Each structure stands twice: as structure tokens, then as C-alpha cells.
Amino acid sequence: MPEPTYQVRVSGVIPDELLTELQDLTVSVEPPETVLHGSLPDQSAVVGLISRIHGLGLRLIEVRRLPASEEPERPL
């Protein structure tokens, strides 16, 4: 069974410090937001990502689990 795919929206631009930790996720900037797409292995990974975003003082807008049939959008 494939890992669940998530979409995470954050207000503003994610600092390079966090981007280096997110190598497995697709990052796209859609001003005024940054959108992360990718698979996370379990709930613990989702909570860890949310905690990391919060710890950096970023404003979390949305966390959404995508349906299995929906592919993450890839930037052009």
C-alpha cells in the first residue's frame, strides 16, 4: 500500500533551513503561500512536519490528505 500523499499550505516563503529537511516533498511557491506536496509515512511524520513549521514561527494555512487517485501537482 502506498504512503498517503498530503498537501500542506504555509503562509509566506519557507526558510532554506526547513527546505533542506523537506527533500522528499515537492515545494512550490504560489504567492503569498508555499505549498508542499508529498508522501509521509505515518501520522507521526505529519505531526512532526506541523511541529517543525510551528517551531519556525510560520503560519500553517492547511493540511490536507489527498485522495489516492489524485497525483500531487508538480511545478512546471
Legacy VTK file of the C-alpha trace (Angstrom):
# vtk DataFile Version 3.0
C-alpha trace
ASCII
DATASET POLYDATA
POINTS 76 float
0.000 0.000 0.000
1.475 3.366 -0.994
2.124 6.041 1.603
-0.597 8.692 1.908
0.004 11.910 -0.015
-0.500 15.280 1.654
-0.747 18.907 0.650
0.479 21.437 3.219
-0.024 25.191 2.731
2.080 27.705 4.651
1.796 31.478 4.565
4.815 33.152 3.007
8.075 31.523 1.989
9.625 28.597 3.846
13.177 29.311 5.073
16.066 27.425 3.457
16.715 25.772 6.841
13.445 23.837 6.558
13.654 23.290 2.802
16.796 21.184 3.224
14.812 18.900 5.550
11.973 18.539 3.033
13.874 16.939 0.174
11.220 14.236 -0.275
8.429 16.792 -0.783
7.656 18.939 -3.798
7.780 22.629 -2.884
6.025 25.257 -4.975
5.610 28.935 -4.221
2.168 30.293 -5.041
2.358 33.805 -3.607
1.505 34.580 -0.924
1.804 30.891 0.068
4.193 27.975 -0.166
2.652 24.602 -0.975
4.264 21.278 -0.070
3.163 18.037 -1.745
4.347 14.572 -0.998
4.050 11.281 0.780
4.504 10.999 4.514
4.868 7.537 6.038
2.555 7.941 9.033
0.695 10.293 11.380
3.858 10.858 13.372
5.569 12.307 10.294
2.601 14.623 9.670
2.641 15.861 13.273
6.430 16.269 13.125
6.166 18.422 10.000
3.440 20.569 11.573
5.515 20.964 14.742
8.573 21.984 12.727
6.559 24.583 10.792
5.128 25.935 14.049
8.564 25.981 15.702
9.874 28.232 12.932
7.036 30.683 13.561
5.399 30.042 10.200
1.643 30.313 9.785
0.101 26.989 8.777
-2.886 27.508 6.499
-3.977 23.979 5.596
-3.016 20.313 5.840
-4.938 18.047 3.512
-4.658 14.335 2.796
-5.121 13.857 -0.926
-7.246 11.025 -2.325
-5.221 8.048 -3.550
-6.278 8.789 -7.129
-5.086 12.409 -7.023
-1.477 12.981 -8.054
0.344 15.892 -6.406
0.666 18.926 -8.647
4.191 19.346 -9.974
5.584 22.806 -10.718
6.418 23.484 -14.355
LINES 1 77
76 0 1 2 3 4 5 6 7 8 9 10 11 12 13 14 15 16 17 18 19 20 21 22 23 24 25 26 27 28 29 30 31 32 33 34 35 36 37 38 39 40 41 42 43 44 45 46 47 48 49 50 51 52 53 54 55 56 57 58 59 60 61 62 63 64 65 66 67 68 69 70 71 72 73 74 75
